[in-house]
Amino acid sequence: MSTKERIILGIDPGTSILGYGVIRVEDKKMTLLAMDVVRMDKISDHALKLEKIFTRCVEIIEEYHPDELSIEAPFFGKNVQSMLKLGRAQGVAIAAALSHKLSVVEYAPRKIKQSITGNGNASKEQVAAMLQQILKINQDDMPKKMDATDGVAAAVCHYFQTSGPLASKGNSKSWESFLKNNPDRIR
């Protein structure tokens, strides 16, 4: 019996570089559909950067038809202006998703890293290396900018949190509960 296909768009928001990744999940198997960045480092006007984020997110949504958006939440920083700009970038990406009736879920950066590597303090390089293994990505296909793999990480994190092998079925997060709810995972 085949389960419904899900397509998840993951976004690592930014005002200079926005990373994104699109995965397909079918029968608990993940496939990478796209991974790239949207560059805005040559645009000086903040409003024009936001317009580019919105336009490009809509293009990605219309090309891949995702069911859900998983987006990295802005982390707490000392520079209030940077936080405000990052929040706007995130908001514009969310607005693009909502304009196409996607469900939107936000994850803290530590939660994404924890979900992918098992370590909430993992480096971008460690996250990228783990994604390369999980999704069987050839070294030649790995992006130069880690923002792209951060976008993929947001999508994979959402899959893991909602219906992946470690998603909580019920309120208990014990191994006993996991084994009971996942007899097919026991060898």
SELUMMI-976009 format. One record per residue (C-alpha): residue number from 1; residue in one letter; x, y, z. Coordinates in steps of 0.2 Angstrom, whole numbers, plus 5000, padded with zeros to 4 digits. Example, Ala and Ser with C-alpha at 12.3 -4.5 7.8 and 13.67 -1.06 7.14 Angstrom:
2
<1; A; <5062; 4978; 5039>>
<2; S; <5068; 4995; 5036>>
This chain:
187
<1; M; <5000; 5000; 5000>>
<2; S; <5007; 5017; 4995>>
<3; T; <5007; 5032; 5006>>
<4; K; <5003; 5049; 5000>>
<5; E; <5017; 5059; 4993>>
<6; R; <5023; 5075; 5002>>
<7; I; <5033; 5089; 4995>>
<8; I; <5042; 5100; 5008>>
<9; L; <5050; 5116; 5005>>
<10; G; <5063; 5121; 5017>>
<11; I; <5070; 5139; 5019>>
<12; D; <5084; 5147; 5028>>
<13; P; <5079; 5165; 5027>>
<14; G; <5092; 5179; 5024>>
<15; T; <5093; 5196; 5017>>
<16; S; <5109; 5193; 5007>>
<17; I; <5108; 5175; 5004>>
<18; L; <5092; 5164; 5006>>
<19; G; <5094; 5146; 5006>>
<20; Y; <5081; 5133; 5000>>
<21; G; <5078; 5115; 4998>>
<22; V; <5064; 5105; 4991>>
<23; I; <5062; 5086; 4996>>
<24; R; <5049; 5073; 4991>>
<25; V; <5044; 5060; 5004>>
<26; E; <5035; 5045; 4997>>
<27; D; <5034; 5028; 5007>>
<28; K; <5045; 5036; 5021>>
<29; K; <5059; 5038; 5007>>
<30; M; <5066; 5056; 5005>>
<31; T; <5072; 5062; 4988>>
<32; L; <5080; 5079; 4985>>
<33; L; <5071; 5089; 4971>>
<34; A; <5081; 5105; 4973>>
<35; M; <5094; 5114; 4983>>
<36; D; <5100; 5132; 4979>>
<37; V; <5101; 5150; 4985>>
<38; V; <5093; 5166; 4981>>
<39; R; <5107; 5180; 4981>>
<40; M; <5103; 5197; 4985>>
<41; D; <5120; 5203; 4991>>
<42; K; <5121; 5215; 4976>>
<43; I; <5104; 5224; 4980>>
<44; S; <5106; 5238; 4991>>
<45; D; <5088; 5243; 4994>>
<46; H; <5080; 5232; 5008>>
<47; A; <5063; 5233; 5000>>
<48; L; <5069; 5227; 4984>>
<49; K; <5077; 5212; 4993>>
<50; L; <5061; 5208; 5001>>
<51; E; <5052; 5209; 4984>>
<52; K; <5065; 5197; 4976>>
<53; I; <5063; 5185; 4991>>
<54; F; <5044; 5185; 4988>>
<55; T; <5045; 5183; 4969>>
<56; R; <5058; 5169; 4970>>
<57; C; <5048; 5160; 4984>>
<58; V; <5032; 5160; 4973>>
<59; E; <5042; 5154; 4958>>
<60; I; <5049; 5139; 4968>>
<61; I; <5032; 5135; 4975>>
<62; E; <5024; 5136; 4957>>
<63; E; <5038; 5125; 4950>>
<64; Y; <5038; 5111; 4964>>
<65; H; <5021; 5112; 4971>>
<66; P; <5026; 5109; 4989>>
<67; D; <5012; 5104; 5002>>
<68; E; <5022; 5113; 5017>>
<69; L; <5034; 5126; 5021>>
<70; S; <5047; 5123; 5035>>
<71; I; <5057; 5138; 5039>>
<72; E; <5071; 5142; 5051>>
<73; A; <5066; 5154; 5064>>
<74; P; <5077; 5170; 5067>>
<75; F; <5089; 5167; 5081>>
<76; F; <5092; 5179; 5095>>
<77; G; <5105; 5191; 5091>>
<78; K; <5113; 5207; 5098>>
<79; N; <5110; 5218; 5083>>
<80; V; <5092; 5223; 5083>>
<81; Q; <5093; 5230; 5065>>
<82; S; <5099; 5214; 5058>>
<83; M; <5086; 5204; 5068>>
<84; L; <5072; 5216; 5061>>
<85; K; <5078; 5213; 5043>>
<86; L; <5080; 5194; 5045>>
<87; G; <5062; 5194; 5052>>
<88; R; <5055; 5203; 5037>>
<89; A; <5064; 5191; 5026>>
<90; Q; <5056; 5177; 5035>>
<91; G; <5039; 5185; 5035>>
<92; V; <5040; 5188; 5016>>
<93; A; <5044; 5170; 5013>>
<94; I; <5030; 5165; 5024>>
<95; A; <5018; 5176; 5015>>
<96; A; <5023; 5169; 4998>>
<97; A; <5019; 5151; 5005>>
<98; L; <5002; 5157; 5013>>
<99; S; <4997; 5165; 4996>>
<100; H; <4998; 5147; 4989>>
<101; K; <4989; 5139; 5004>>
<102; L; <5004; 5130; 5011>>
<103; S; <5005; 5125; 5029>>
<104; V; <5019; 5134; 5038>>
<105; V; <5030; 5127; 5052>>
<106; E; <5044; 5136; 5060>>
<107; Y; <5059; 5128; 5068>>
<108; A; <5073; 5135; 5079>>
<109; P; <5091; 5133; 5072>>
<110; R; <5096; 5122; 5086>>
<111; K; <5081; 5111; 5083>>
<112; I; <5085; 5109; 5065>>
<113; K; <5103; 5105; 5069>>
<114; Q; <5098; 5092; 5083>>
<115; S; <5086; 5084; 5071>>
<116; I; <5099; 5082; 5057>>
<117; T; <5115; 5078; 5067>>
<118; G; <5109; 5074; 5085>>
<119; N; <5119; 5089; 5091>>
<120; G; <5110; 5106; 5092>>
<121; N; <5127; 5115; 5092>>
<122; A; <5133; 5106; 5075>>
<123; S; <5142; 5117; 5063>>
<124; K; <5135; 5120; 5045>>
<125; E; <5148; 5109; 5038>>
<126; Q; <5142; 5094; 5050>>
<127; V; <5124; 5097; 5045>>
<128; A; <5129; 5097; 5026>>
<129; A; <5139; 5081; 5028>>
<130; M; <5125; 5072; 5037>>
<131; L; <5112; 5078; 5024>>
<132; Q; <5124; 5072; 5010>>
<133; Q; <5123; 5054; 5018>>
<134; I; <5104; 5055; 5022>>
<135; L; <5099; 5060; 5005>>
<136; K; <5114; 5051; 4996>>
<137; I; <5120; 5067; 4987>>
<138; N; <5136; 5066; 4976>>
<139; Q; <5150; 5077; 4982>>
<140; D; <5150; 5086; 4965>>
<141; D; <5132; 5091; 4968>>
<142; M; <5135; 5099; 4985>>
<143; P; <5132; 5118; 4984>>
<144; K; <5146; 5130; 4988>>
<145; K; <5135; 5140; 4999>>
<146; M; <5130; 5131; 5015>>
<147; D; <5114; 5142; 5015>>
<148; A; <5107; 5130; 5002>>
<149; T; <5110; 5114; 5014>>
<150; D; <5102; 5124; 5028>>
<151; G; <5086; 5126; 5018>>
<152; V; <5087; 5107; 5015>>
<153; A; <5090; 5104; 5033>>
<154; A; <5074; 5114; 5037>>
<155; A; <5064; 5102; 5026>>
<156; V; <5072; 5086; 5032>>
<157; C; <5069; 5092; 5050>>
<158; H; <5051; 5095; 5047>>
<159; Y; <5049; 5077; 5040>>
<160; F; <5058; 5070; 5055>>
<161; Q; <5047; 5079; 5067>>
<162; T; <5031; 5075; 5059>>
<163; S; <5032; 5058; 5051>>
<164; G; <5049; 5052; 5051>>
<165; P; <5056; 5037; 5060>>
<166; L; <5058; 5047; 5076>>
<167; A; <5042; 5057; 5076>>
<168; S; <5032; 5055; 5092>>
<169; K; <5016; 5045; 5090>>
<170; G; <5007; 5050; 5105>>
<171; N; <5014; 5060; 5120>>
<172; S; <5027; 5048; 5125>>
<173; K; <5045; 5050; 5119>>
<174; S; <5052; 5034; 5127>>
<175; W; <5061; 5020; 5118>>
<176; E; <5047; 5008; 5124>>
<177; S; <5034; 5019; 5115>>
<178; F; <5045; 5021; 5099>>
<179; L; <5047; 5002; 5098>>
<180; K; <5028; 4999; 5101>>
<181; N; <5023; 5011; 5088>>
<182; N; <5037; 5006; 5075>>
<183; P; <5037; 4987; 5075>>
<184; D; <5043; 4987; 5057>>
<185; R; <5059; 4996; 5063>>
<186; I; <5065; 4981; 5074>>
<187; R; <5076; 4968; 5067>>
